[in-house]
Amino acid sequence: MKFVRYADDFVVMIAASLHEAKFIKFRIKDLLKANCVLELNDNKTIISSMSEKWNFLGAEIKNPKLNETWFVNPAIR
């Protein structure tokens, strides 16, 4: 698992199944609420494949590895 964070934006990158990604998202949401009094914005938080290039805070990111999963939360509010 790897992550990139800037202020209240972050990306978590994992090599896992969709089921595992959903579980990790739930755990991160729970930890943020319990330890930081922050909430994930469900409308801005997605789970997707890393097979395509994508943008994070203006930077284009691409990963040549297929079948990996990631999710992005552009703002925790």
Gaussian input, Z-matrix of N, CA and C with variables (Angstrom, degrees):
# hf/3-21g

backbone

0 1
 N
 C     1     B1
 C     2     B2     1     A1
 N     3     B3     2     A2     1     D1
 C     4     B4     3     A3     2     D2
 C     5     B5     4     A4     3     D3
 N     6     B6     5     A5     4     D4
 C     7     B7     6     A6     5     D5
 C     8     B8     7     A7     6     D6
 N     9     B9     8     A8     7     D7
 C    10    B10     9     A9     8     D8
 C    11    B11    10    A10     9     D9
 N    12    B12    11    A11    10    D10
 C    13    B13    12    A12    11    D11
 C    14    B14    13    A13    12    D12
 N    15    B15    14    A14    13    D13
 C    16    B16    15    A15    14    D14
 C    17    B17    16    A16    15    D15
 N    18    B18    17    A17    16    D16
 C    19    B19    18    A18    17    D17
 C    20    B20    19    A19    18    D18
 N    21    B21    20    A20    19    D19
 C    22    B22    21    A21    20    D20
 C    23    B23    22    A22    21    D21
 N    24    B24    23    A23    22    D22
 C    25    B25    24    A24    23    D23
 C    26    B26    25    A25    24    D24
 N    27    B27    26    A26    25    D25
 C    28    B28    27    A27    26    D26
 C    29    B29    28    A28    27    D27
 N    30    B30    29    A29    28    D28
 C    31    B31    30    A30    29    D29
 C    32    B32    31    A31    30    D30
 N    33    B33    32    A32    31    D31
 C    34    B34    33    A33    32    D32
 C    35    B35    34    A34    33    D33
 N    36    B36    35    A35    34    D34
 C    37    B37    36    A36    35    D35
 C    38    B38    37    A37    36    D36
 N    39    B39    38    A38    37    D37
 C    40    B40    39    A39    38    D38
 C    41    B41    40    A40    39    D39
 N    42    B42    41    A41    40    D40
 C    43    B43    42    A42    41    D41
 C    44    B44    43    A43    42    D42
 N    45    B45    44    A44    43    D43
 C    46    B46    45    A45    44    D44
 C    47    B47    46    A46    45    D45
 N    48    B48    47    A47    46    D46
 C    49    B49    48    A48    47    D47
 C    50    B50    49    A49    48    D48
 N    51    B51    50    A50    49    D49
 C    52    B52    51    A51    50    D50
 C    53    B53    52    A52    51    D51
 N    54    B54    53    A53    52    D52
 C    55    B55    54    A54    53    D53
 C    56    B56    55    A55    54    D54
 N    57    B57    56    A56    55    D55
 C    58    B58    57    A57    56    D56
 C    59    B59    58    A58    57    D57
 N    60    B60    59    A59    58    D58
 C    61    B61    60    A60    59    D59
 C    62    B62    61    A61    60    D60
 N    63    B63    62    A62    61    D61
 C    64    B64    63    A63    62    D62
 C    65    B65    64    A64    63    D63
 N    66    B66    65    A65    64    D64
 C    67    B67    66    A66    65    D65
 C    68    B68    67    A67    66    D66
 N    69    B69    68    A68    67    D67
 C    70    B70    69    A69    68    D68
 C    71    B71    70    A70    69    D69
 N    72    B72    71    A71    70    D70
 C    73    B73    72    A72    71    D71
 C    74    B74    73    A73    72    D72
 N    75    B75    74    A74    73    D73
 C    76    B76    75    A75    74    D74
 C    77    B77    76    A76    75    D75
 N    78    B78    77    A77    76    D76
 C    79    B79    78    A78    77    D77
 C    80    B80    79    A79    78    D78
 N    81    B81    80    A80    79    D79
 C    82    B82    81    A81    80    D80
 C    83    B83    82    A82    81    D81
 N    84    B84    83    A83    82    D82
 C    85    B85    84    A84    83    D83
 C    86    B86    85    A85    84    D84
 N    87    B87    86    A86    85    D85
 C    88    B88    87    A87    86    D86
 C    89    B89    88    A88    87    D87
 N    90    B90    89    A89    88    D88
 C    91    B91    90    A90    89    D89
 C    92    B92    91    A91    90    D90
 N    93    B93    92    A92    91    D91
 C    94    B94    93    A93    92    D92
 C    95    B95    94    A94    93    D93
 N    96    B96    95    A95    94    D94
 C    97    B97    96    A96    95    D95
 C    98    B98    97    A97    96    D96
 N    99    B99    98    A98    97    D97
 C   100   B100    99    A99    98    D98
 C   101   B101   100   A100    99    D99
 N   102   B102   101   A101   100   D100
 C   103   B103   102   A102   101   D101
 C   104   B104   103   A103   102   D102
 N   105   B105   104   A104   103   D103
 C   106   B106   105   A105   104   D104
 C   107   B107   106   A106   105   D105
 N   108   B108   107   A107   106   D106
 C   109   B109   108   A108   107   D107
 C   110   B110   109   A109   108   D108
 N   111   B111   110   A110   109   D109
 C   112   B112   111   A111   110   D110
 C   113   B113   112   A112   111   D111
 N   114   B114   113   A113   112   D112
 C   115   B115   114   A114   113   D113
 C   116   B116   115   A115   114   D114
 N   117   B117   116   A116   115   D115
 C   118   B118   117   A117   116   D116
 C   119   B119   118   A118   117   D117
 N   120   B120   119   A119   118   D118
 C   121   B121   120   A120   119   D119
 C   122   B122   121   A121   120   D120
 N   123   B123   122   A122   121   D121
 C   124   B124   123   A123   122   D122
 C   125   B125   124   A124   123   D123
 N   126   B126   125   A125   124   D124
 C   127   B127   126   A126   125   D125
 C   128   B128   127   A127   126   D126
 N   129   B129   128   A128   127   D127
 C   130   B130   129   A129   128   D128
 C   131   B131   130   A130   129   D129
 N   132   B132   131   A131   130   D130
 C   133   B133   132   A132   131   D131
 C   134   B134   133   A133   132   D132
 N   135   B135   134   A134   133   D133
 C   136   B136   135   A135   134   D134
 C   137   B137   136   A136   135   D135
 N   138   B138   137   A137   136   D136
 C   139   B139   138   A138   137   D137
 C   140   B140   139   A139   138   D138
 N   141   B141   140   A140   139   D139
 C   142   B142   141   A141   140   D140
 C   143   B143   142   A142   141   D141
 N   144   B144   143   A143   142   D142
 C   145   B145   144   A144   143   D143
 C   146   B146   145   A145   144   D144
 N   147   B147   146   A146   145   D145
 C   148   B148   147   A147   146   D146
 C   149   B149   148   A148   147   D147
 N   150   B150   149   A149   148   D148
 C   151   B151   150   A150   149   D149
 C   152   B152   151   A151   150   D150
 N   153   B153   152   A152   151   D151
 C   154   B154   153   A153   152   D152
 C   155   B155   154   A154   153   D153
 N   156   B156   155   A155   154   D154
 C   157   B157   156   A156   155   D155
 C   158   B158   157   A157   156   D156
 N   159   B159   158   A158   157   D157
 C   160   B160   159   A159   158   D158
 C   161   B161   160   A160   159   D159
 N   162   B162   161   A161   160   D160
 C   163   B163   162   A162   161   D161
 C   164   B164   163   A163   162   D162
 N   165   B165   164   A164   163   D163
 C   166   B166   165   A165   164   D164
 C   167   B167   166   A166   165   D165
 N   168   B168   167   A167   166   D166
 C   169   B169   168   A168   167   D167
 C   170   B170   169   A169   168   D168
 N   171   B171   170   A170   169   D169
 C   172   B172   171   A171   170   D170
 C   173   B173   172   A172   171   D171
 N   174   B174   173   A173   172   D172
 C   175   B175   174   A174   173   D173
 C   176   B176   175   A175   174   D174
 N   177   B177   176   A176   175   D175
 C   178   B178   177   A177   176   D176
 C   179   B179   178   A178   177   D177
 N   180   B180   179   A179   178   D178
 C   181   B181   180   A180   179   D179
 C   182   B182   181   A181   180   D180
 N   183   B183   182   A182   181   D181
 C   184   B184   183   A183   182   D182
 C   185   B185   184   A184   183   D183
 N   186   B186   185   A185   184   D184
 C   187   B187   186   A186   185   D185
 C   188   B188   187   A187   186   D186
 N   189   B189   188   A188   187   D187
 C   190   B190   189   A189   188   D188
 C   191   B191   190   A190   189   D189
 N   192   B192   191   A191   190   D190
 C   193   B193   192   A192   191   D191
 C   194   B194   193   A193   192   D192
 N   195   B195   194   A194   193   D193
 C   196   B196   195   A195   194   D194
 C   197   B197   196   A196   195   D195
 N   198   B198   197   A197   196   D196
 C   199   B199   198   A198   197   D197
 C   200   B200   199   A199   198   D198
 N   201   B201   200   A200   199   D199
 C   202   B202   201   A201   200   D200
 C   203   B203   202   A202   201   D201
 N   204   B204   203   A203   202   D202
 C   205   B205   204   A204   203   D203
 C   206   B206   205   A205   204   D204
 N   207   B207   206   A206   205   D205
 C   208   B208   207   A207   206   D206
 C   209   B209   208   A208   207   D207
 N   210   B210   209   A209   208   D208
 C   211   B211   210   A210   209   D209
 C   212   B212   211   A211   210   D210
 N   213   B213   212   A212   211   D211
 C   214   B214   213   A213   212   D212
 C   215   B215   214   A214   213   D213
 N   216   B216   215   A215   214   D214
 C   217   B217   216   A216   215   D215
 C   218   B218   217   A217   216   D216
 N   219   B219   218   A218   217   D217
 C   220   B220   219   A219   218   D218
 C   221   B221   220   A220   219   D219
 N   222   B222   221   A221   220   D220
 C   223   B223   222   A222   221   D221
 C   224   B224   223   A223   222   D222
 N   225   B225   224   A224   223   D223
 C   226   B226   225   A225   224   D224
 C   227   B227   226   A226   225   D225
 N   228   B228   227   A227   226   D226
 C   229   B229   228   A228   227   D227
 C   230   B230   229   A229   228   D228

   B1=1.4378
   B2=1.5294
   B3=1.3184
   B4=1.4548
   B5=1.5154
   B6=1.3371
   B7=1.4488
   B8=1.5139
   B9=1.3289
   B10=1.4518
   B11=1.5145
   B12=1.3454
   B13=1.4601
   B14=1.5102
   B15=1.3302
   B16=1.4521
   B17=1.5224
   B18=1.3287
   B19=1.4769
   B20=1.5260
   B21=1.3368
   B22=1.4662
   B23=1.5257
   B24=1.3221
   B25=1.4663
   B26=1.5225
   B27=1.3276
   B28=1.4549
   B29=1.5163
   B30=1.3239
   B31=1.4596
   B32=1.5188
   B33=1.3255
   B34=1.4608
   B35=1.5191
   B36=1.3254
   B37=1.4567
   B38=1.5179
   B39=1.3066
   B40=1.4620
   B41=1.5215
   B42=1.3047
   B43=1.4623
   B44=1.5222
   B45=1.3342
   B46=1.4594
   B47=1.5179
   B48=1.3152
   B49=1.4572
   B50=1.5320
   B51=1.3058
   B52=1.4693
   B53=1.5218
   B54=1.3212
   B55=1.4707
   B56=1.5300
   B57=1.3341
   B58=1.4660
   B59=1.5278
   B60=1.3333
   B61=1.4671
   B62=1.5249
   B63=1.3179
   B64=1.4646
   B65=1.5311
   B66=1.3264
   B67=1.4593
   B68=1.5358
   B69=1.3401
   B70=1.4579
   B71=1.5238
   B72=1.3232
   B73=1.4664
   B74=1.5284
   B75=1.3235
   B76=1.4627
   B77=1.5221
   B78=1.3336
   B79=1.4670
   B80=1.5302
   B81=1.3287
   B82=1.4677
   B83=1.5240
   B84=1.3257
   B85=1.4735
   B86=1.5265
   B87=1.3176
   B88=1.4616
   B89=1.5364
   B90=1.3213
   B91=1.4713
   B92=1.5267
   B93=1.3193
   B94=1.4662
   B95=1.5224
   B96=1.3299
   B97=1.4601
   B98=1.5317
   B99=1.3174
   B100=1.4636
   B101=1.5256
   B102=1.3275
   B103=1.4592
   B104=1.5243
   B105=1.3243
   B106=1.4663
   B107=1.5251
   B108=1.3170
   B109=1.4644
   B110=1.5380
   B111=1.3371
   B112=1.4565
   B113=1.5117
   B114=1.3275
   B115=1.4655
   B116=1.5176
   B117=1.3364
   B118=1.4514
   B119=1.5210
   B120=1.3157
   B121=1.4557
   B122=1.5238
   B123=1.3315
   B124=1.4630
   B125=1.5225
   B126=1.3389
   B127=1.4581
   B128=1.5185
   B129=1.3215
   B130=1.4578
   B131=1.5226
   B132=1.3082
   B133=1.4579
   B134=1.5183
   B135=1.3381
   B136=1.4612
   B137=1.5234
   B138=1.3105
   B139=1.4597
   B140=1.5189
   B141=1.3285
   B142=1.4618
   B143=1.5239
   B144=1.3166
   B145=1.4565
   B146=1.5163
   B147=1.3189
   B148=1.4618
   B149=1.5210
   B150=1.3200
   B151=1.4542
   B152=1.5268
   B153=1.3337
   B154=1.4546
   B155=1.5231
   B156=1.3331
   B157=1.4599
   B158=1.5290
   B159=1.3326
   B160=1.4576
   B161=1.5227
   B162=1.3112
   B163=1.4622
   B164=1.5115
   B165=1.3162
   B166=1.4563
   B167=1.5152
   B168=1.3155
   B169=1.4593
   B170=1.5254
   B171=1.3282
   B172=1.4594
   B173=1.5139
   B174=1.3144
   B175=1.4648
   B176=1.5244
   B177=1.3338
   B178=1.4559
   B179=1.5218
   B180=1.3057
   B181=1.4605
   B182=1.5178
   B183=1.3239
   B184=1.4643
   B185=1.5156
   B186=1.2930
   B187=1.4536
   B188=1.5211
   B189=1.3042
   B190=1.4560
   B191=1.5217
   B192=1.3433
   B193=1.4590
   B194=1.5224
   B195=1.3006
   B196=1.4599
   B197=1.5232
   B198=1.3063
   B199=1.4595
   B200=1.5252
   B201=1.3214
   B202=1.4525
   B203=1.5204
   B204=1.2925
   B205=1.4554
   B206=1.5150
   B207=1.3170
   B208=1.4567
   B209=1.5108
   B210=1.3074
   B211=1.4574
   B212=1.5084
   B213=1.3243
   B214=1.4558
   B215=1.5105
   B216=1.3040
   B217=1.4578
   B218=1.5248
   B219=1.3472
   B220=1.4475
   B221=1.5118
   B222=1.3058
   B223=1.4674
   B224=1.5124
   B225=1.2996
   B226=1.4706
   B227=1.5088
   B228=1.2759
   B229=1.4635
   B230=1.5050
   A1=107.86
   A2=115.68
   A3=122.35
   A4=107.74
   A5=115.68
   A6=117.96
   A7=110.34
   A8=114.92
   A9=123.51
   A10=106.00
   A11=115.84
   A12=119.15
   A13=109.65
   A14=115.53
   A15=122.55
   A16=106.85
   A17=116.56
   A18=122.31
   A19=108.84
   A20=118.13
   A21=119.92
   A22=112.30
   A23=117.41
   A24=122.24
   A25=108.90
   A26=116.61
   A27=118.38
   A28=111.55
   A29=113.94
   A30=123.40
   A31=106.64
   A32=116.60
   A33=121.88
   A34=106.72
   A35=117.25
   A36=122.34
   A37=109.04
   A38=115.61
   A39=120.73
   A40=110.12
   A41=116.18
   A42=122.12
   A43=105.26
   A44=115.75
   A45=119.88
   A46=110.08
   A47=114.74
   A48=120.46
   A49=109.53
   A50=116.67
   A51=121.14
   A52=110.38
   A53=116.45
   A54=120.98
   A55=110.60
   A56=116.77
   A57=120.58
   A58=111.28
   A59=117.00
   A60=120.66
   A61=110.84
   A62=117.40
   A63=120.64
   A64=110.82
   A65=116.72
   A66=120.37
   A67=110.39
   A68=116.87
   A69=120.81
   A70=110.44
   A71=117.44
   A72=120.72
   A73=110.29
   A74=116.89
   A75=121.23
   A76=111.09
   A77=117.01
   A78=120.87
   A79=111.55
   A80=117.09
   A81=120.41
   A82=109.91
   A83=116.43
   A84=120.57
   A85=110.33
   A86=116.33
   A87=121.79
   A88=111.61
   A89=116.88
   A90=121.03
   A91=111.82
   A92=117.22
   A93=119.85
   A94=111.48
   A95=115.86
   A96=119.49
   A97=110.87
   A98=116.91
   A99=121.34
   A100=113.00
   A101=117.22
   A102=120.73
   A103=114.84
   A104=117.16
   A105=119.73
   A106=113.03
   A107=117.17
   A108=123.40
   A109=109.77
   A110=116.31
   A111=123.78
   A112=109.40
   A113=116.01
   A114=120.59
   A115=110.16
   A116=115.73
   A117=120.76
   A118=108.27
   A119=116.50
   A120=120.97
   A121=106.86
   A122=117.28
   A123=121.16
   A124=112.85
   A125=118.06
   A126=120.79
   A127=112.27
   A128=117.80
   A129=121.97
   A130=113.03
   A131=117.74
   A132=121.91
   A133=108.68
   A134=116.63
   A135=120.58
   A136=110.38
   A137=114.73
   A138=122.88
   A139=105.52
   A140=115.92
   A141=119.51
   A142=109.98
   A143=115.08
   A144=121.70
   A145=109.90
   A146=116.67
   A147=120.89
   A148=111.77
   A149=117.85
   A150=119.78
   A151=112.54
   A152=117.79
   A153=122.13
   A154=109.50
   A155=116.31
   A156=119.03
   A157=108.49
   A158=115.72
   A159=120.47
   A160=109.06
   A161=116.23
   A162=121.66
   A163=110.58
   A164=115.41
   A165=121.85
   A166=107.07
   A167=116.50
   A168=123.45
   A169=112.02
   A170=115.83
   A171=121.25
   A172=115.55
   A173=118.18
   A174=121.49
   A175=108.97
   A176=116.32
   A177=120.41
   A178=108.80
   A179=115.89
   A180=121.63
   A181=108.21
   A182=115.41
   A183=118.71
   A184=108.84
   A185=115.37
   A186=122.00
   A187=107.17
   A188=118.55
   A189=120.10
   A190=113.86
   A191=117.51
   A192=120.03
   A193=109.64
   A194=116.43
   A195=121.41
   A196=110.50
   A197=116.07
   A198=124.20
   A199=113.70
   A200=117.55
   A201=120.58
   A202=107.71
   A203=116.78
   A204=121.90
   A205=108.95
   A206=116.97
   A207=121.51
   A208=109.05
   A209=115.42
   A210=118.02
   A211=110.31
   A212=114.65
   A213=121.83
   A214=109.18
   A215=115.98
   A216=121.20
   A217=106.90
   A218=118.26
   A219=120.03
   A220=114.42
   A221=118.91
   A222=120.22
   A223=109.64
   A224=115.99
   A225=120.72
   A226=106.04
   A227=116.44
   A228=120.32
   A229=108.93
   D1=135.32
   D2=175.36
   D3=-131.91
   D4=153.49
   D5=175.22
   D6=-143.50
   D7=155.75
   D8=176.07
   D9=-126.03
   D10=133.03
   D11=-178.28
   D12=-135.34
   D13=141.89
   D14=170.92
   D15=-143.71
   D16=116.69
   D17=-176.83
   D18=54.28
   D19=-120.15
   D20=-178.26
   D21=-101.45
   D22=15.00
   D23=176.64
   D24=-105.57
   D25=141.76
   D26=175.22
   D27=-156.47
   D28=158.13
   D29=176.38
   D30=-127.33
   D31=134.82
   D32=174.75
   D33=-114.37
   D34=127.00
   D35=-179.31
   D36=-116.46
   D37=124.90
   D38=-178.37
   D39=-136.54
   D40=151.76
   D41=170.42
   D42=-99.52
   D43=98.57
   D44=-173.50
   D45=-160.61
   D46=170.41
   D47=175.28
   D48=-77.86
   D49=167.94
   D50=176.80
   D51=-60.55
   D52=-40.62
   D53=178.70
   D54=-60.18
   D55=-45.92
   D56=178.95
   D57=-65.32
   D58=-38.52
   D59=178.51
   D60=-63.24
   D61=-41.00
   D62=177.88
   D63=-64.54
   D64=-38.91
   D65=178.37
   D66=-64.93
   D67=-44.21
   D68=179.61
   D69=-64.43
   D70=-40.54
   D71=176.59
   D72=-59.43
   D73=-44.59
   D74=178.70
   D75=-60.85
   D76=-43.58
   D77=-179.86
   D78=-65.62
   D79=-41.82
   D80=177.61
   D81=-63.04
   D82=-43.68
   D83=178.37
   D84=-59.41
   D85=-44.16
   D86=179.64
   D87=-64.87
   D88=-44.44
   D89=179.81
   D90=-65.32
   D91=-41.81
   D92=178.60
   D93=-62.50
   D94=-40.68
   D95=-179.46
   D96=-69.11
   D97=-44.95
   D98=-175.96
   D99=-72.20
   D100=-39.59
   D101=-172.52
   D102=-100.40
   D103=-24.24
   D104=-174.23
   D105=-122.71
   D106=-4.45
   D107=-175.80
   D108=54.22
   D109=43.65
   D110=176.70
   D111=-120.57
   D112=156.65
   D113=178.97
   D114=-128.05
   D115=142.39
   D116=171.91
   D117=-74.26
   D118=138.71
   D119=173.89
   D120=-84.99
   D121=106.53
   D122=-175.88
   D123=-62.50
   D124=-25.78
   D125=178.24
   D126=-73.61
   D127=-21.75
   D128=-178.48
   D129=-110.21
   D130=-1.15
   D131=-178.28
   D132=-101.69
   D133=123.06
   D134=-177.23
   D135=-128.13
   D136=157.38
   D137=171.23
   D138=-117.96
   D139=129.48
   D140=-175.81
   D141=-152.68
   D142=170.09
   D143=176.38
   D144=-83.06
   D145=149.93
   D146=177.25
   D147=-93.05
   D148=18.71
   D149=-178.21
   D150=-74.42
   D151=-13.79
   D152=178.44
   D153=-113.14
   D154=160.86
   D155=173.98
   D156=-79.54
   D157=155.24
   D158=-176.86
   D159=-150.82
   D160=166.75
   D161=-178.28
   D162=-109.63
   D163=139.32
   D164=173.09
   D165=-135.71
   D166=112.67
   D167=179.72
   D168=53.12
   D169=42.35
   D170=176.52
   D171=86.50
   D172=-6.44
   D173=179.03
   D174=-99.29
   D175=132.24
   D176=175.86
   D177=-84.71
   D178=126.38
   D179=-176.87
   D180=-122.12
   D181=135.98
   D182=175.77
   D183=-139.49
   D184=149.57
   D185=-178.79
   D186=-130.70
   D187=120.80
   D188=-178.96
   D189=-71.88
   D190=-13.57
   D191=-179.56
   D192=-76.42
   D193=131.64
   D194=178.74
   D195=-93.92
   D196=165.10
   D197=175.39
   D198=65.35
   D199=27.97
   D200=173.14
   D201=-105.41
   D202=160.07
   D203=-176.44
   D204=-122.22
   D205=147.89
   D206=177.14
   D207=-148.13
   D208=160.77
   D209=169.74
   D210=-140.23
   D211=150.04
   D212=-174.95
   D213=-121.68
   D214=137.06
   D215=170.96
   D216=-124.85
   D217=97.45
   D218=-177.23
   D219=-65.24
   D220=-20.79
   D221=178.16
   D222=-159.98
   D223=129.86
   D224=173.27
   D225=-94.88
   D226=117.21
   D227=179.78
   D228=-141.32

